[in-house]
Amino acid sequence: LAEAGHKDGIEITIDVGNTDGPWHQTICEVMRDQMKAAGITLNINVMPASKYWEIWDKTPFGATAWTHRPLGTMVLSLGYRTGVPWNETHFASAEFDAALDDAEATLDVEARKAKMEKVEQILQDANVMVQPLYRPIYSIVAKRVNNIALHPTNYHQFNKVWVS
């Protein structure tokens, strides 16, 4: 940080509304503790979820969870494409948009995966976001419950479930 002109470190604030549960705040606390060693002071502004949703797309630094979508390209189109309403980072890149267009236009799953590498690399290189974790989802089911399947969005789909 000193070489970058911040000899006394950096102080930043993250806004968090625990919109999907208290784990949002916990993640911010872990980030705060990890950043401290690098000379970065992270202040955590905890607010009611309803207040967070009023500023989530305006705050300079906020903690927002994005729910899984059927295709990886969908979240990126909603949240990172130039000019879209949910682009909370205000990221704008013609190169990213073109690479995402290419991936979205590719029907073959394996070919799309290969094209997504470029899309993801552009986001990583641009340092658009901090993605500290992928949250595990657990489900506990009695042995007599049959044919239950977990869904990435944690939605319950009981149309083929039966109890013995």
Backbone bond lengths (Angstrom), bond angles and torsions (degrees), N, CA, C in turn:
res aa  C-N    CA-C-N  psi(-1)  N-CA   C-N-CA  omega(-1)  CA-C   N-CA-C  phi
1 L - - - 1.445 - - 1.523 111.42 -
2 A 1.328 115.88 -35.51 1.465 119.42 179.88 1.524 110.32 -61.64
3 E 1.337 116.93 -42.40 1.461 120.94 178.88 1.528 111.38 -62.83
4 A 1.319 116.70 -28.03 1.466 121.26 -179.79 1.528 111.97 -88.82
5 G 1.341 116.44 5.92 1.459 119.84 177.21 1.515 115.16 93.84
6 H 1.318 117.01 14.33 1.466 121.35 -179.16 1.524 109.78 -122.14
7 K 1.337 116.72 63.06 1.470 120.53 -174.97 1.526 112.60 -62.76
8 D 1.328 117.28 -25.47 1.467 121.02 178.83 1.527 112.23 -96.86
9 G 1.317 116.97 10.45 1.462 120.72 -179.32 1.516 112.31 88.18
10 I 1.308 114.86 -173.08 1.468 122.29 -179.27 1.528 107.87 -128.77
11 E 1.322 115.80 142.01 1.463 120.92 174.32 1.521 108.31 -120.10
12 I 1.330 116.07 123.98 1.463 121.53 179.68 1.530 109.16 -133.10
13 T 1.320 115.76 162.18 1.464 121.61 178.65 1.517 109.14 -123.61
14 I 1.319 115.72 136.31 1.460 121.43 174.12 1.522 108.27 -111.98
15 D 1.329 116.35 134.23 1.462 122.25 176.21 1.524 108.51 -92.82
16 V 1.325 116.86 134.25 1.462 121.18 -179.85 1.523 108.85 -140.32
17 G 1.333 115.65 136.14 1.457 120.37 -178.64 1.513 114.19 -117.19
18 N 1.338 117.36 4.79 1.469 120.43 -178.63 1.531 110.96 48.38
19 T 1.312 116.02 43.76 1.460 121.96 -175.24 1.520 113.07 -68.20
20 D 1.317 117.18 -17.97 1.464 121.59 -179.14 1.526 110.00 -125.45
21 G 1.312 116.88 20.47 1.461 121.57 179.25 1.513 111.77 118.90
22 P 1.338 116.73 167.25 1.465 121.50 -175.11 1.524 114.43 -67.93
23 W 1.318 118.12 -10.79 1.462 120.03 179.31 1.530 111.43 -63.39
24 H 1.325 118.73 -24.23 1.477 120.66 175.95 1.526 109.89 -58.05
25 Q 1.329 115.87 -48.85 1.466 120.48 -179.55 1.522 110.65 -65.22
26 T 1.326 117.18 -39.69 1.466 121.03 179.07 1.522 110.77 -60.01
27 I 1.321 116.91 -42.96 1.466 120.79 178.89 1.521 110.21 -62.70
28 C 1.323 117.19 -41.17 1.472 120.43 177.89 1.526 110.66 -62.77
29 E 1.323 116.99 -38.12 1.464 120.53 178.67 1.528 111.17 -66.07
30 V 1.329 116.86 -39.42 1.469 120.50 176.54 1.526 109.93 -64.92
31 M 1.327 117.00 -44.19 1.469 120.16 177.54 1.523 110.34 -60.27
32 R 1.332 117.17 -42.97 1.469 121.41 179.02 1.527 110.43 -57.29
33 D 1.331 116.33 -46.23 1.462 120.38 -178.52 1.526 111.64 -66.10
34 Q 1.324 117.58 -38.42 1.460 120.95 179.59 1.523 111.76 -71.52
35 M 1.311 117.76 -36.73 1.465 121.41 -178.47 1.521 112.27 -70.86
36 K 1.308 116.30 -27.22 1.466 120.99 -177.28 1.529 110.94 -56.01
37 A 1.333 117.07 -41.14 1.466 121.32 -179.02 1.529 111.93 -63.84
38 A 1.324 116.77 -24.05 1.466 121.07 179.94 1.526 112.01 -91.17
39 G 1.332 116.81 0.44 1.459 120.03 -179.68 1.517 113.89 88.15
40 I 1.315 115.75 17.63 1.464 120.66 179.64 1.524 108.77 -108.50
41 T 1.322 116.13 124.43 1.463 121.64 175.83 1.519 107.98 -95.90
42 L 1.325 116.20 117.93 1.463 121.33 179.53 1.522 108.82 -106.75
43 N 1.322 116.05 112.42 1.464 121.84 173.95 1.521 107.90 -88.71
44 I 1.327 116.46 138.33 1.463 121.11 -177.83 1.523 109.32 -110.14
45 N 1.314 116.24 116.17 1.462 122.47 178.24 1.527 108.40 -98.47
46 V 1.340 116.36 96.94 1.462 121.57 -179.71 1.526 108.47 -86.17
47 M 1.317 115.99 130.28 1.467 120.60 -179.20 1.518 109.53 -137.19
48 P 1.332 118.29 161.87 1.463 120.25 175.76 1.533 110.09 -59.68
49 A 1.328 116.06 146.15 1.465 120.63 -178.68 1.527 111.67 -54.21
50 S 1.322 117.13 -41.00 1.471 119.73 -178.87 1.526 111.59 -62.17
51 K 1.316 117.21 -35.61 1.471 121.01 178.07 1.530 110.54 -73.67
52 Y 1.340 116.67 -37.60 1.465 119.65 178.93 1.528 110.23 -60.72
53 W 1.338 117.39 -43.21 1.460 119.89 -178.29 1.521 111.88 -63.74
54 E 1.320 118.12 -19.51 1.468 120.65 176.10 1.531 111.90 -74.28
55 I 1.346 117.55 -23.56 1.472 120.68 -174.70 1.528 113.85 -123.83
56 W 1.334 118.97 -0.70 1.462 121.86 -171.03 1.529 113.61 -54.20
57 D 1.311 117.11 -32.83 1.466 119.92 -178.64 1.532 112.48 -97.51
58 K 1.334 116.33 6.45 1.469 120.62 179.36 1.526 112.77 -117.66
59 T 1.330 117.10 -22.78 1.458 120.23 -176.89 1.528 110.67 -64.97
60 P 1.321 118.27 142.21 1.463 120.03 177.33 1.532 112.76 -66.21
61 F 1.355 117.14 -27.52 1.462 120.66 -178.50 1.521 107.58 -151.92
62 G 1.320 116.65 111.44 1.455 120.90 -177.66 1.512 111.49 -135.95
63 A 1.332 115.72 161.87 1.464 122.31 178.45 1.522 108.42 -107.57
64 T 1.318 115.81 109.27 1.456 122.01 -178.38 1.518 108.81 -129.10
65 A 1.331 116.78 134.46 1.467 121.00 176.00 1.524 108.84 -97.82
66 W 1.303 115.49 140.78 1.457 120.94 177.35 1.521 108.51 -112.67
67 T 1.330 116.08 128.59 1.453 121.40 179.74 1.523 109.74 -77.21
68 H 1.311 114.42 146.75 1.459 122.84 178.87 1.531 110.84 -54.41
69 R 1.301 116.24 144.47 1.462 123.05 172.12 1.534 106.89 -121.85
70 P 1.336 118.26 159.35 1.466 120.14 -177.22 1.534 114.24 -56.26
71 L 1.321 117.65 -34.99 1.464 120.75 178.66 1.523 109.02 -121.40
72 G 1.318 116.66 139.85 1.457 121.09 179.38 1.514 113.02 -58.47
73 T 1.314 116.10 -29.24 1.465 119.46 -179.92 1.525 112.30 -67.00
74 M 1.326 117.66 -24.94 1.469 120.77 -174.48 1.529 112.17 -65.58
75 V 1.322 117.27 -46.82 1.470 120.21 179.48 1.521 109.83 -63.51
76 L 1.321 116.67 -40.67 1.464 120.15 -179.33 1.528 111.06 -65.07
77 S 1.326 117.29 -38.52 1.469 120.28 177.33 1.521 111.68 -67.49
78 L 1.322 116.80 -36.80 1.467 121.05 179.51 1.525 112.37 -72.59
79 G 1.342 116.29 -35.86 1.453 119.02 -168.87 1.514 118.18 -112.84
80 Y 1.335 118.92 -12.02 1.465 118.52 -174.02 1.519 114.64 -132.85
81 R 1.319 117.90 -9.91 1.467 120.41 178.54 1.531 108.93 -67.89
82 T 1.302 116.18 143.84 1.465 121.55 -179.01 1.527 111.25 -55.10
83 G 1.342 115.60 125.33 1.455 121.44 171.52 1.517 117.70 81.47
84 V 1.337 119.22 -1.23 1.470 118.69 -179.28 1.530 110.45 -74.85
85 P 1.336 117.93 149.55 1.472 121.04 -173.64 1.529 115.05 -59.76
86 W 1.324 119.16 -31.11 1.467 120.62 -176.76 1.525 112.54 -93.20
87 N 1.301 118.93 12.47 1.465 122.13 -179.09 1.529 109.18 -76.64
88 E 1.341 115.55 79.51 1.465 120.41 -175.39 1.525 112.77 -67.93
89 T 1.328 118.14 -20.53 1.467 120.57 178.49 1.525 111.85 -85.18
90 H 1.333 116.72 -14.69 1.470 123.13 -176.46 1.530 111.12 62.53
91 F 1.328 116.01 25.13 1.460 122.20 177.37 1.523 108.94 -65.14
92 A 1.320 116.55 137.33 1.462 122.20 178.02 1.519 108.30 -142.37
93 S 1.334 115.88 118.21 1.458 120.47 -179.14 1.523 109.27 -151.29
94 A 1.313 116.23 116.31 1.465 120.85 177.37 1.526 110.25 -62.13
95 E 1.337 116.68 -36.58 1.469 120.53 179.04 1.527 110.36 -63.89
96 F 1.332 116.82 -44.77 1.463 121.35 178.12 1.526 110.43 -62.16
97 D 1.333 117.05 -48.65 1.466 121.14 -179.00 1.527 111.19 -57.43
98 A 1.326 117.21 -43.20 1.467 121.28 -179.51 1.528 110.96 -66.85
99 A 1.335 117.02 -41.83 1.464 120.60 179.03 1.526 110.36 -65.64
100 L 1.330 117.07 -39.26 1.465 121.06 178.07 1.527 110.57 -67.73
101 D 1.328 117.69 -40.98 1.471 121.17 175.08 1.524 110.33 -55.88
102 D 1.326 116.02 -44.92 1.461 121.80 -179.09 1.529 110.45 -62.34
103 A 1.325 117.06 -45.61 1.468 120.82 179.82 1.529 110.96 -64.96
104 E 1.330 116.71 -42.99 1.469 120.31 -179.23 1.525 112.12 -65.17
105 A 1.307 117.82 -29.05 1.464 121.76 -178.78 1.524 112.62 -83.58
106 T 1.323 117.34 -2.05 1.459 122.00 -176.64 1.523 109.79 -98.13
107 L 1.316 117.13 117.07 1.461 121.54 -177.38 1.524 112.77 -82.02
108 D 1.318 117.59 -34.98 1.461 121.10 -179.01 1.532 109.67 -66.74
109 V 1.334 116.63 123.41 1.467 121.51 -174.03 1.524 111.94 -61.05
110 E 1.313 117.79 -45.46 1.473 120.30 -178.33 1.527 111.18 -66.32
111 A 1.321 116.55 -40.12 1.470 120.01 177.97 1.529 110.30 -65.85
112 R 1.358 116.85 -37.82 1.463 120.24 178.71 1.530 110.32 -66.16
113 K 1.333 117.13 -40.18 1.473 120.22 177.74 1.523 110.52 -57.33
114 A 1.309 116.24 -44.37 1.468 120.38 -179.76 1.529 110.62 -63.17
115 K 1.315 117.19 -40.15 1.469 120.38 179.72 1.530 111.62 -70.96
116 M 1.325 116.81 -29.63 1.465 120.79 178.79 1.525 111.54 -67.15
117 E 1.317 117.86 -24.27 1.472 119.85 177.04 1.527 110.31 -58.21
118 K 1.324 116.84 -42.79 1.472 120.60 179.24 1.529 110.39 -65.60
119 V 1.332 116.45 -43.95 1.468 121.59 179.62 1.528 109.78 -57.82
120 E 1.328 116.12 -49.37 1.464 120.98 -177.95 1.524 111.83 -66.56
121 Q 1.324 116.93 -36.08 1.463 120.11 179.19 1.524 110.89 -65.51
122 I 1.322 116.66 -38.52 1.473 120.07 177.64 1.527 109.82 -60.53
123 L 1.338 117.19 -45.14 1.474 120.56 178.61 1.525 111.39 -62.76
124 Q 1.326 116.60 -43.64 1.469 120.05 179.78 1.519 111.10 -63.26
125 D 1.312 116.93 -45.69 1.465 120.58 -178.19 1.527 112.00 -65.43
126 A 1.332 116.81 -30.59 1.464 120.81 -179.21 1.534 112.25 -82.05
127 N 1.326 117.20 -8.38 1.474 121.38 -179.29 1.518 111.62 51.70
128 V 1.309 116.70 47.53 1.455 122.73 -175.45 1.527 112.38 -71.79
129 M 1.330 116.98 -33.02 1.461 120.25 -173.44 1.519 110.69 -146.94
130 V 1.317 114.22 163.68 1.461 121.70 169.65 1.520 105.33 -105.11
131 Q 1.315 117.30 120.53 1.466 120.53 177.23 1.519 106.59 -117.25
132 P 1.353 116.27 89.14 1.459 119.71 -170.75 1.518 115.00 -74.52
133 L 1.330 118.63 -17.39 1.459 118.93 -176.56 1.511 111.07 -166.12
134 Y 1.318 113.56 163.70 1.451 122.03 164.25 1.517 104.74 -111.16
135 R 1.315 116.77 119.05 1.463 121.86 -172.98 1.524 110.42 -76.15
136 P 1.346 117.37 126.02 1.463 119.40 176.64 1.534 110.58 -73.89
137 I 1.298 115.90 146.96 1.460 122.41 177.34 1.528 107.12 -118.06
138 Y 1.320 116.23 129.67 1.460 121.37 -179.29 1.520 109.92 -120.36
139 S 1.324 115.58 153.72 1.454 121.02 174.88 1.522 107.96 -142.73
140 I 1.315 116.33 137.77 1.460 121.43 178.57 1.516 106.92 -114.53
141 V 1.343 115.41 126.71 1.454 120.86 -175.57 1.524 108.67 -133.59
142 A 1.319 117.18 138.36 1.464 121.91 176.31 1.525 109.94 -65.09
143 K 1.333 116.63 150.76 1.467 121.15 -178.22 1.524 112.53 -61.39
144 R 1.323 117.25 -25.47 1.468 119.47 -178.44 1.536 112.90 -78.39
145 V 1.324 117.69 -8.21 1.467 121.65 177.04 1.529 107.68 -88.73
146 N 1.310 115.86 122.95 1.461 121.18 -173.15 1.526 112.33 -115.27
147 N 1.323 114.06 149.89 1.465 123.33 172.47 1.528 113.62 64.86
148 I 1.319 116.74 28.04 1.463 119.76 177.19 1.529 108.23 -87.19
149 A 1.291 116.64 140.53 1.465 120.91 179.94 1.523 108.94 -129.14
150 L 1.319 116.06 139.70 1.461 120.18 176.17 1.524 109.03 -80.44
151 H 1.301 115.46 146.27 1.458 121.60 179.24 1.524 108.16 -117.51
152 P 1.339 119.09 141.57 1.472 120.92 -177.76 1.528 114.47 -56.54
153 T 1.317 118.15 -26.55 1.461 120.57 179.52 1.520 111.96 -88.26
154 N 1.333 116.90 -0.58 1.461 123.45 -178.75 1.528 111.82 67.54
155 Y 1.336 116.74 20.06 1.460 120.27 173.73 1.523 107.67 -78.52
156 H 1.307 116.44 146.77 1.462 120.73 178.55 1.522 108.84 -94.81
157 Q 1.318 115.08 126.55 1.459 120.62 179.01 1.525 107.39 -120.83
158 F 1.312 115.52 101.30 1.457 120.90 -172.34 1.526 113.20 -100.93
159 N 1.308 118.94 11.75 1.459 120.79 -174.56 1.533 113.80 -65.72
160 K 1.343 118.97 -19.75 1.469 121.13 178.83 1.527 112.14 -120.21
161 V 1.316 116.96 11.27 1.463 121.76 -177.47 1.522 109.59 -86.68
162 W 1.336 115.55 141.54 1.459 120.40 175.04 1.525 109.58 -143.36
163 V 1.324 115.22 155.67 1.464 121.98 -177.87 1.517 108.55 -111.25
164 S 1.342 116.33 131.03 1.475 120.18 179.77 1.513 110.99 -96.57
